[in-house]
Amino acid sequence: MQQVIRTIPPEFRTFKTIDFPESQKYILNNNVPLYAVDAGTQDLVKIDFIFDAGNCYQSMSLQAGYTGSMLTEGTAKYTASQIAEKFDFYGAYAIADGDKHFGMLTLYTLNKFLEPTLELIFEILQNPSFPKKEFDTMVQKRRQSFIVEMSKVEEMARRKLKEILFGAKHPYGENSNLEDFDNTELHSSLQTFFKKNYSLPRCKIIASGKISPKMVDLLNVHLSGGDWNMSNYKSEINFDIHPDTQRHHFIEKPDAMQSAIRMGCMAVNRMHPDYFGLQVLNTILGGYFGSRLMANIREDKGFTYGIDSSLISKKEAGYILISTNVGTQYYSDALIEIYKEIDLLRNEPVAEDELTLVKNYFLADMLRWFDGAIPLGERQRTIIENGLDHNYYQRYFDEVKNTSSERLMELANKYLQYDSIYEVVAGGKA
C-alpha cells in the first residue's frame, strides 16, 4: 500500500457560538431550587446536592471538611460498609466534596435505579450518625497524610503564599495545623455544624444527564416528607483582605534538592469584566505548554520540568498564581526570568501570530467544557454558585475571541505591577 503524505494542512474551522442549553428551573415543594440540564445520550444522571456549608462557616479548623466526608460513613439505619455495598449493587456512586463556600453530596446513578439510590441519599442527608470509630480512622489517615505533605517544599510555599496574600485569618488564607487533628472537641462539633448548615433552606440541587419527570417527583415527595432539617442559619463572614507587608518570603529546608517557587498577586474573579482578557494574558504567560514561561524557564534555561500560571477565581476574590519547582541553585535565576517575562507583557505588544495561536488554543479548549452532560452540569453549577446569567459563557467566548494585543498590555500594566506581586521560595539556600 502506497503511503500518502499530507502536504496541505486541513482547513481551520472557527466557532461563533457556544452550545450551552439553558437549564430548566423548578421550585420544589419545600422551596428548594432544582436546576435540571437535560443532555447526553446515556441513560444516567448526576445530581449535586449543594449546601451553604463550606469552610468559611466553620467555627474550628477541619470542621466543615470532616462533616462532609463523614456523611457516607454511617447513618441511623446503615453502616459505612452497608452504604458502600448498596451503591455498588446499583452501579451507583456517591461522593462528598466541598470548598470554602459550599459542601456538596453528589450522586451518579442509572435512571432505572434512581429511586433506591435517591432514597439512600436522603437517608444520608437526614440521619448521618458520624460514628466515632470511622471518625478516628479518618483522622489518623489524614493526620499522617498531613505530616507527609508538610515535608514537601511545594506545600510549604503554597500555604505561605495564600496566607500572605489574604491574611492568616481570612477564609482564603487560613491554614490548618497538626494540632488541629488532635482537637478533642472536633468529633462532637460535627453534628452541630451539620444541623446549622445542611438544611433545606441552605440547599440547591443541580441535575444533569437524562432528566425524567420521575426524578422531579421523587425529589418533591422525599424532600417534602420526613424529618428534614429546616434551619435557616445566618452568619456574617469577614472577607476583608489583609495582605502581608513583606512581599518576599523564604522558607528554608536544608535537605531539599529542589526549591518551590510560588508567586501571586491579587486580580479579579469571573464576575469582573477584566476576567476574560486576563485569561488570555495568563495563557500567554504560563497557561499552556507552549507558554512564554515554559519556553524560557524549561526549554531555554532548563531550570525546571514545568512551570505554569493560573487565574484563580473565588467567589469573593481572584488572583494570579505562578508555580514551579526548580533546582535549589537556580531559584534566584528563575525569579529573574519570570519577572523578565512579566516585563515583556507590560511593555511590548503580543505579536499577532502568537495572539491568534493562543486564542485558538483557549477557545478550542473552552469547547471541551460543554462536551457532554456532566461538563454541562459543572458549567451550570458555576453559573448558579456565582450568580451569573445564562449568556455568561457566550460573552466569555466572544470577549476572548476579540481580545487585542493593546488590551493585553493594558491588563498587564494594571494587574502585573511589581509592587503587587508576592513571592515565596521554599527549599535550600543556594
C-alpha positions in Angstrom: 0.0 0.0 0.0 1.4 3.4 -1.0 1.8 5.8 1.8 0.0 9.1 1.3 1.7 12.1 3.0 -0.4 15.2 3.6 1.3 18.4 2.4 -1.7 20.7 2.8 -3.0 21.3 6.3 -6.7 20.7 6.9 -8.9 23.8 6.7 -9.1 25.7 10.0 -12.6 25.8 11.5 -13.8 28.6 13.7 -16.7 28.6 16.0 -19.0 31.5 16.6 -21.3 30.3 19.3 -21.3 28.2 22.5 -23.8 25.4 22.5 -24.9 25.6 26.2 -28.5 24.5 26.8 -30.4 26.5 29.3 -31.3 24.6 32.5 -34.9 24.1 33.5 -35.6 25.6 36.9 -38.0 24.0 39.3 -39.0 25.1 42.8 -39.7 22.0 44.8 -42.4 21.8 47.4 -40.0 22.8 50.2 -38.8 25.8 48.2 -35.5 24.1 47.2 -34.4 25.2 43.8 -33.7 22.4 41.2 -31.7 23.2 38.1 -32.0 20.4 35.5 -29.8 20.2 32.4 -31.3 17.6 30.1 -28.4 16.4 27.9 -26.4 13.4 26.8 -27.3 10.1 25.2 -26.6 7.7 28.1 -29.5 6.8 30.5 -27.8 8.2 33.6 -27.9 11.3 35.7 -25.6 13.2 38.1 -27.3 15.0 40.9 -25.5 17.6 43.1 -27.0 18.5 46.5 -25.2 21.8 47.3 -25.3 23.4 50.7 -24.0 26.7 52.1 -21.7 24.6 54.3 -18.1 25.4 53.2 -15.1 26.1 55.3 -15.9 29.8 55.8 -18.9 28.7 58.0 -16.9 26.6 60.4 -16.1 27.5 64.0 -13.0 25.4 64.2 -10.4 24.2 61.8 -11.2 21.0 59.8 -14.9 21.0 60.9 -16.6 21.6 57.6 -14.4 19.1 55.7 -14.9 16.3 58.2 -18.6 16.9 58.4 -18.9 16.4 54.6 -16.6 13.5 54.5 -18.4 11.7 57.3 -21.8 11.8 55.7 -21.3 8.5 53.9 -19.6 6.9 56.9 -22.8 5.8 58.6 -26.5 6.7 59.3 -29.2 5.8 61.8 -30.0 2.8 59.5 -26.8 1.8 57.8 -23.1 1.4 58.5 -20.4 2.7 56.1 -19.9 -0.7 54.6 -23.7 -1.2 54.1 -23.9 2.2 52.3 -21.0 1.3 50.0 -22.5 -2.1 49.3 -25.8 -0.7 48.4 -24.4 1.9 46.0 -22.2 -0.9 44.4 -25.2 -3.1 44.0 -26.9 -0.5 41.8 -23.7 0.5 40.0 -24.1 4.0 41.5 -21.5 6.2 43.1 -21.8 8.9 45.8 -19.1 11.4 46.8 -18.9 14.2 49.3 -16.9 17.3 48.4 -16.6 20.9 49.4 -14.7 24.2 49.2 -14.6 27.5 51.1 -18.2 28.3 50.4 -20.1 25.0 49.7 -20.5 21.5 50.9 -21.8 19.0 48.4 -23.0 15.5 48.1 -23.1 14.1 44.5 -24.9 11.1 43.2 -24.1 9.3 39.9 -26.7 6.7 39.0 -28.5 5.0 36.2 -32.1 6.3 35.8 -33.5 2.8 36.3 -32.1 2.7 39.8 -32.9 6.3 40.6 -35.5 5.6 43.3 -33.4 3.3 45.5 -30.2 5.3 45.2 -32.0 8.6 45.9 -33.7 7.0 49.0 -30.2 6.2 50.2 -29.0 9.8 49.6 -32.0 11.1 51.5 -31.1 8.8 54.4 -27.5 10.1 54.4 -28.7 13.8 54.3 -31.3 13.3 57.1 -29.7 10.9 59.5 -25.9 10.9 59.5 -24.6 9.3 62.6 -20.9 10.4 62.5 -19.7 7.2 64.1 -16.6 7.7 66.4 -14.7 4.7 65.1 -14.8 5.7 61.5 -14.1 9.3 62.5 -10.9 8.3 64.4 -9.7 6.2 61.5 -10.2 9.1 59.1 -8.4 11.5 61.4 -5.4 9.2 61.7 -5.1 8.7 58.0 -5.4 12.4 57.2 -3.1 13.3 60.1 -0.4 11.1 58.6 -1.0 12.5 55.1 -0.7 16.0 56.5 2.7 15.2 58.1 3.9 13.8 54.7 2.6 16.8 52.8 4.1 19.3 55.2 7.5 17.8 54.5 7.2 18.9 50.8 8.6 22.3 49.8 5.6 22.9 47.4 3.1 22.5 50.2 5.2 24.9 52.4 5.2 27.5 49.7 1.5 27.0 48.8 0.4 27.6 52.4 2.6 30.5 53.0 1.5 32.3 49.8 -2.2 32.2 50.4 -1.6 33.4 54.0 0.4 36.4 52.9 -1.9 37.2 50.0 -5.1 37.3 52.0 -4.1 37.3 55.7 -3.9 34.4 58.2 -7.5 34.9 59.4 -9.1 35.4 56.0 -11.2 32.3 54.9 -9.0 32.0 51.8 -5.7 32.5 53.8 -6.2 30.4 56.9 -4.3 27.1 57.3 -4.9 24.0 59.4 -2.1 22.8 61.6 -1.1 19.5 63.1 -2.6 20.2 66.5 -6.0 20.7 64.8 -6.1 17.0 64.1 -5.8 16.3 67.9 -8.7 18.6 68.9 -10.8 16.5 71.2 -13.9 18.7 70.5 -13.8 18.2 66.8 -15.9 15.0 66.6 -18.7 16.3 68.8 -18.8 19.5 66.8 -19.7 17.8 63.5 -23.3 17.2 64.4 -23.7 20.8 65.4 -22.2 22.0 62.1 -24.4 19.7 60.2 -27.6 20.9 61.9 -26.7 24.5 61.2 -25.6 24.2 57.6 -27.0 21.1 55.9 -30.6 22.2 55.8 -33.1 22.6 53.0 -33.2 26.4 53.2 -29.5 26.3 52.5 -29.7 23.8 49.7 -29.8 23.9 45.9 -29.9 20.9 43.6 -28.3 20.6 40.1 -29.1 17.6 38.0 -27.5 16.8 34.6 -28.0 13.9 32.2 -31.2 12.2 31.1 -33.7 14.1 33.2 -37.0 12.3 33.8 -40.2 13.5 35.3 -39.8 10.7 37.8 -36.7 12.4 39.3 -38.6 15.6 39.9 -41.4 13.7 41.5 -39.1 11.7 43.7 -37.3 14.9 44.9 -40.6 16.5 45.7 -42.0 13.6 47.6 -38.9 12.8 49.7 -37.9 16.4 50.4 -41.4 17.2 51.5 -41.8 14.3 53.8 -39.6 13.0 56.6 -37.8 14.9 59.3 -35.8 17.3 57.2 -33.6 20.0 58.8 -35.2 23.4 58.1 -32.6 25.6 59.8 -32.0 29.0 58.2 -28.8 29.7 60.0 -27.3 33.1 59.1 -23.6 34.0 59.6 -21.7 37.2 58.9 -18.3 36.3 57.4 -15.5 38.8 57.1 -13.8 38.7 53.7 -11.6 41.8 54.3 -8.2 41.1 52.8 -5.1 41.9 54.9 -2.0 41.1 52.9 1.4 40.9 54.4 3.6 44.0 54.3 6.6 41.9 53.2 6.4 40.7 49.6 9.4 38.3 49.6 9.5 35.2 51.8 12.0 32.4 52.1 11.3 29.1 54.0 14.5 27.2 54.5 14.6 23.4 54.2 18.3 22.5 54.3 17.9 18.9 52.9 15.8 20.0 49.9 17.0 19.1 46.4 14.6 21.5 44.8 13.1 24.9 45.7 9.4 25.5 45.3 8.5 29.0 43.9 5.0 30.3 44.4 4.2 33.8 43.2 0.9 35.6 43.3 -0.9 38.9 43.0 -4.5 39.9 43.5 -6.6 40.2 40.4 -10.3 39.7 39.8 -12.8 36.8 39.8 -15.0 35.6 37.0 -17.7 38.2 37.7 -15.4 41.1 36.7 -15.3 42.2 33.0 -11.5 42.1 33.0 -11.6 38.4 33.8 -11.9 37.3 30.1 -8.9 39.3 28.8 -6.9 38.2 31.9 -7.5 34.6 30.9 -5.9 35.3 27.5 -3.0 37.1 29.2 -2.5 34.3 31.7 -2.5 31.7 28.9 0.3 33.5 27.1 2.3 33.9 30.3 2.1 30.4 31.6 -1.3 28.9 31.0 -0.4 26.2 28.4 2.6 24.0 27.4 3.7 26.5 24.7 3.5 29.5 27.1 6.3 32.0 27.5 7.3 30.8 30.9 7.6 27.2 29.7 9.6 28.4 26.6 12.0 30.4 28.8 12.3 28.5 32.2 12.0 25.0 30.9 13.0 24.9 27.2 15.7 27.6 27.1 17.2 27.7 30.6 16.4 24.1 31.7 15.7 25.2 35.3 12.5 23.0 35.7 10.4 20.3 34.2 7.4 22.5 34.3 6.1 26.0 35.2 2.6 27.4 34.9 0.4 30.3 35.8 -3.3 30.3 36.7 -6.0 32.8 37.1 -7.8 31.6 40.2 -11.4 32.7 40.7 -13.0 32.5 44.1 -16.5 33.7 45.0 -15.1 36.8 46.9 -11.8 37.4 45.2 -9.4 36.4 42.4 -5.7 36.2 42.0 -2.9 35.2 39.6 -0.7 32.3 40.7 2.7 31.2 39.2 4.0 27.8 40.3 7.2 25.9 39.7 9.9 23.7 41.3 13.5 24.3 40.3 16.9 23.1 41.3 18.0 24.8 44.5 20.9 26.5 42.8 18.5 28.0 40.2 15.7 29.7 42.1 17.2 33.2 42.0 17.8 33.0 38.3 14.3 31.6 37.8 12.8 34.5 39.6 14.7 36.9 37.4 13.5 35.2 34.2 9.9 35.2 35.5 10.0 38.9 36.0 11.5 39.4 32.6 8.5 37.7 31.0 6.1 39.8 33.0 8.1 42.9 32.0 7.8 42.0 28.3 4.0 41.6 28.6 3.8 45.1 30.2 6.0 46.9 27.6 5.8 45.0 24.3 2.6 44.2 22.4 2.0 40.5 21.8 2.7 39.6 18.2 -0.4 38.9 16.1 0.6 35.3 15.2 1.2 34.4 18.9 -2.1 36.0 20.0 -4.0 34.2 17.3 -2.4 30.9 18.3 -3.2 31.4 22.0 -6.8 32.5 21.4 -7.5 29.5 19.1 -6.0 27.2 21.7 -8.0 28.7 24.5 -11.3 28.7 22.6 -10.8 25.1 21.4 -10.1 24.1 25.0 -13.2 26.0 26.1 -15.4 23.9 23.8 -14.5 20.8 25.9 -16.3 22.5 28.8 -19.6 21.8 27.1 -18.9 18.3 25.7 -21.4 16.0 27.5 -23.9 16.1 30.2 -21.5 16.1 33.2 -19.4 19.1 31.9 -22.7 20.9 31.2 -23.8 20.3 34.8 -20.4 21.7 36.0 -20.9 24.8 33.9 -24.4 25.2 35.3 -23.0 24.9 38.8 -20.5 27.7 38.2 -23.3 30.0 37.0 -25.6 29.2 40.0 -22.9 29.5 42.6 -21.6 32.8 41.3 -24.9 34.4 40.4 -24.2 34.6 36.7 -26.6 34.7 33.8 -27.1 32.1 31.1 -25.3 34.1 28.5 -22.1 34.3 30.6 -20.2 31.7 28.6 -21.2 33.1 25.2 -20.0 36.5 26.4 -16.8 34.8 27.7 -16.2 33.2 24.3 -16.8 36.5 22.4 -14.6 38.5 24.7 -11.7 36.1 24.4 -12.1 36.0 20.6 -12.0 39.8 20.3 -9.2 40.5 22.8 -6.4 42.6 21.2 -2.7 43.0 22.0 -3.4 46.6 23.1 -5.9 45.3 25.6 -3.4 42.7 26.9 -0.8 45.4 27.5 -3.4 47.5 29.4 -4.3 44.5 31.6 -0.6 43.6 32.2 0.1 47.1 33.4 -3.0 47.1 35.6 -2.6 43.7 37.3 1.1 42.7 37.0 2.7 45.6 38.9 6.0 44.6 40.6 4.9 46.0 43.9 1.8 43.9 43.9 3.5 40.5 43.3 4.2 38.3 46.4 6.8 35.6 46.2 7.6 32.6 48.4 10.5 30.3 47.9 10.7 27.1 50.0 13.9 24.9 49.9 17.6 25.0 50.4 19.6 28.2 50.2 21.8 28.5 47.1 
